[in-house]
Amino acid sequence: MPDETSRATRNTRRVVVTGVAGFIGSHLAHALLQNGDTVIGVDRRDPSEDPAAAENLAALLRTPGYLHTHADLLTCAIDPLLLEADAVFHLAGIPGVRSSWGARFTEYVQSNILATQRIMDAATRMRVSRLVVASSSSVYGPTSGGPSIESDHPRPASPYAVTKLAEEQLCLAHAARPDCPTSVTALRYFTVYGPSQRPDMFIHRALHAALTGQPLCLYGDGHQRRDFTYIDDAVRATIAASHAPADTGIVNVGGGSNASLIEVISIAQSLTGKEIQVRTERARNGDVLTTRADPHRAHQALGWQPTTDLPTGMRAQLEALTRHPELTSTA
């Protein structure tokens, strides 16, 4: 069992990041290392077979203080990964609304729910004091267009959103047990974007279309509005969540840059000086009209507020794409 005294006397933390080869996970691991923490990164994606994972992990694997484990949380031994860990950032899981309908739903349940159950069981056994779990704004489902408050009744509109709601509630249920030493903070991220964003996400696709001249597929009429959150802001909120009071619970992480998809296209055109050819298709199942975060709990519980507006964040993402033109060919 981990030595509680040695934990208390350490100047730096030992933390675990699951899903470290992903977009948010890799950025988070970099920031934690810069803070002086030792980071154990866990991901089932093999960099030798997954170019995006290889790109995200390249710098981490060369950084002192980073320890990497290639493993599937659904089957691997988790206890050794959490040995003497001060905090776990559980970001592993399968994202995406569209592919959660149909045959792949079993994969979503396995990765987003069953693997999370194993993580929470192990965190309890290893007496990890804090787990931060990545949830999603999608759990709110259709709204009136106003800001979503953490106490709102969730109405998930896709199988993906159902699994994310189950994931966060599963972690909080564990934490509510009197004999559980692990407190949980669940972060409902609102459309995180920035360098290394997944190629299927809209801002990446809009910038890709501008850079390559390929048409941009727009699902619906483009009036859907999203609360866009820049990656550095999301990472700061995530780290703050690991230090928040034990009873913090659920927190929205929204960037305050509420904009329509049409406005995103306009910004992409302005930044590149190129016109984007748009191909319109019907709206996708589970695609809600508006996401918008009420920011008050994040301010109060985390001492956090976003600092990057949408044009500034998109400019940084564009610069990253132009520095790595090979990334535009994978979208």
N, C-alpha and C positions, 0 to 999 in steps of 0.2 A: 504494500500500500504506500502511496506517495507520502513523503515526510512533510507534514504541515509546517514545521519550524523552518525547514530549508526554503520552502516557498515564501514564507513571510520575510525572510532575510535577504532574498534575492533583489538586486537593484533593477534587473530587467525581467521581462516575462518570457515564459515559454508558452507559445500559442500554437494551435492547430487550425489550419485553413483547409476545409474540404472544398472540392471543386476548384482547386487552385489553378488549373489550366484554363479556366474560363475567363470571361471578360472582367467581371467584378473581382473574382478571386485573385487573379494575377495582379491587378492593380492594388488590391488590399495587401497582399503579401509584400509587395515592394514598399508600401508605406509603413508597414509594421517593422520591416527590416531597417528602414531609415530611422525609426524610433528607437532602435537598439534591441528589439525583441528577437528571440530565437523563434524561427517559424518552421513548423513541420507541415509541409504541403502534401495533400493527398488528392489523387485524381485517378480515375480508371482509364482515361484516354492515354494512348501510347503516342508520344511525340514522333516516333519513327513512322507512324501510320497516319497521323492527324496533323496536317500542316498548321492549322490554327493553334492547336495545343503547343506545337513546337515553337511557334513564334511567341506565344505568350510566356512560355517557360524559359526561353533562351537566356535572358538576362538573369532570371532568378537562379538558375542552376550554376551560375558563375559567382553568385554573391555569398560572401561569408555569413554564416548564421542561418542559412537556408538548408533544410534537409527534406529531400523529396521521397515520397513513397508512391509507387504505381500500384494501386489496389482498388478493388471494387468494394464499397462499403456494405454491399448486400451479402458478401460472402467472406470477406477478410476478417482476421483477428483485429478487433478495434482497440482492446484494452492497451496493448503495447504502444499504440500511437498516442494515447492520452496520458501516458505515464508522466507524472509531475507537471501536467499542463495546467496553466492558470486560467486559460480561456479557450473555448472552441468557437470558431466562426464557421457555421455550417451553411455553406453556399452550394454544395453539390446537389444536383437534381437535373431533371429534364425540363427545359423551358419551351415556351411556344404554345399559342392557342390552337393554331390551325391543325398541327399534326397530332393534337391530343384526341381528336375525334376518330373513332374507328379502331383499327387493329392495334395501334401503338399504345392504347390506353393502359394495357397491362404494364408496359415499361414505365409509364408515369407513376402508376401505383407502386411499383417496386422501388423506383429511385427516389420518389418524393415522399413516400409514406413508410414503406417497410424498412428502407435503409435508415430513415430518420429514427424509427423506433429502436434500431440497433445502436445508433449513436447516443440516444438518450439513456438507454440501459447502461451502456459503457460509461458515459459521463457520470452517472449516479454511482456505479461501482468504484470508479477511480476518483470520486469526490472532487470533480472539477467544479470550481465555484461559479462559473458563468458560461452560458452558451448563448450565442447570438445566432438566430436563425433567419435566413432570407425568405421572406414572404413576398407578396405581390399586391399591387393595387387592384389586380384583376379580381380579388376576392369580393370587392364591393359590388361588382356587376353594374347593371344599368342604374344611373342616378338621375336626379332632376337637373343636373348641370352645375349645381353648387358644390362647395368643397365637401369632401368626404371626411368625416370625423371617425376616429378609431372606435367609438361606441356605436356607430351606425350598424344596423342589421345587415350582415353580408348576404349578397344574392349572386353568387358566382354563376356566370353565364357560359362556362365552357368546362369540359372535363379537366383541363389544366388548372383552372381556377379552383375547382373542387379539391384537387389534390394539394394545392398550396394552402387552402384554408384548413384542410385536415392536418397538414404538416405543422403549421404554426400552433393549432389547437392541441395537437398531440404533445408537442414540447411543453406547452403551458400546463397541460394536465399533469405531466410528470412533475413539473416544478412545484405544483400546488400540493403535492404529497408531503405530509409532515416529515417523513424520513428521507426526503430528497435533498441533498446538499447543493444541487445545481439550480441556480436561478436562471431564468430565460428572458431574453429580450427579443421580440419578434419585430422585424423591420419590414414594413410594407413599402417596397420600392416602387416609385412611379417612373416608368420609361427612362431607364438609365442609358446614356449615350456618351460618346467620346471615342478617342483612339482605341482600336482593337474591338469596337462594338461588333456583335454578331452580324454577318452579312445579310441575314434575313430581316434585320430591323430597318425601319423606314428611313431614318436619317442616313444610314450607310447606303441604302439603295438609292436615295436621292442624290447623294454626292457621287456615287459610282456612275449614275446615269449622266450627270453633268460632265464628269471626267472622260467618259468613254463614248458618249454620243448614243449609247444604247437607250431604248425606250424605258421609261419608268412605269411599272404596273401599279396603278392606284386602285385599291379596292374600295368601292363606294364613291361618294361624291367629293371626298376630300375635306368635308366640313367637320369630320371627327376631330376633337380637340384632346390633346394630351398634355399632362404636366411633365415636361421634360426635365430630367435631372442629370447634370454633368457628373461624370465619373469621379472626379476628385472630390466633389461635394458629397457624393454617395459614400465614398471611402471614409471621409472625415466623420460622417454620421455613424458609420459602422464601427469605427474604433471608439467613438464616444459611447456607443451602446454597451461596450464591454466594461465601461467604468460607471455606468448609470446605476441608480439605486436598484436594489434587488427586486422591488415590486413595480418596476417600470412597465413591464408587459409589452403591449403592442404600440408601435410608433410609426407614423407615416414618415417616409423620406421622399419629399417632393421638392423639385427644383424651383418652383415658383415661376417657371417659364411656360405658362399655359398658352398653347398655340395650336392652330389647325394644321392639318397636313398640307393644305394649300399654302399656308404661310411658310412652312418648312421648305417647300419647293421654291418659293420666292427667294428665301434666304440663300438657298443653295445656288440659285441662278445668279444672285447678286455677288456672292463670294467668288464664283468661278468665271463670271462674265459670259456664261454659255446658257443657251436656252435648253430646257429639258423637254423632250418629247414624252408626253404622257399617254399611256394606254389604260383606259378605264375598264374595270371589271366589277361585277357585283360584289357587294359587301360580303365578308366572310362570316360564317357562323361564329358567334361568341364575341364579335367585335363591337364593343360598346361605343356610344356616341361621345362620351366625355369622361376623362379622368382628371381629377383635380384634388390636391391634398390640402386639408386643413393643417396649417403649420404649427399650431400653438403647442401641442404636446411635444413635438421635437424641440422647440425652443425651450420649454420648461424643463423637460426631463433630460435632454442631452446637451443643453446649452448650445444648440446647433442651428445655423441657418445657412441656406445656400448663398454662394457668392458669385457664381458664373451665370451670365445670361445666355440665352440661346444662340444669338449670332457669334458671341465670343467662343462658346463651346464648339459650335459647328466649324468655326475657323480652325480651331486646334485639331479637330478630327480630320478636316480637309488637309491640313499640313502633314498629318501623319500618313494619310493615304498617298500624298504626292511624294513623300520620302520613301514609301514602300509601294511602288506601283504594282508589284506582283500581287498585292492584296486585292486590287480592283478586279483582277481576272477571276477571283474565286467567288464573286457575288452572284 
